[in-house]
């Protein structure tokens, strides 16, 4: 396991040899949420507690919690690839967004990635 997963959030698993401590943080959100422990089992528990506390704090502050995946991200490509994508999308009578979305779905489906 490379990441901890809970309620749609991913957390890192890192270690500090000097202090003999495991630690991590939530990934892909702007807010900083961290956790630490001495064992993997404790780290997983602290991770879940941190996610729950983060969601509780957001609720108490009447703030929408950051979500890791909003369905929007920017991709920079070279101009020639951009042109080719635009032409292919036009030929298939779809938007560039729909074309790229389908291309990404096709590529991801080749790999065994969980839900």
Order of alpha helices (4+ residues) and beta strands (2+ residues): beta-beta-beta-beta-beta-alpha-alpha-alpha
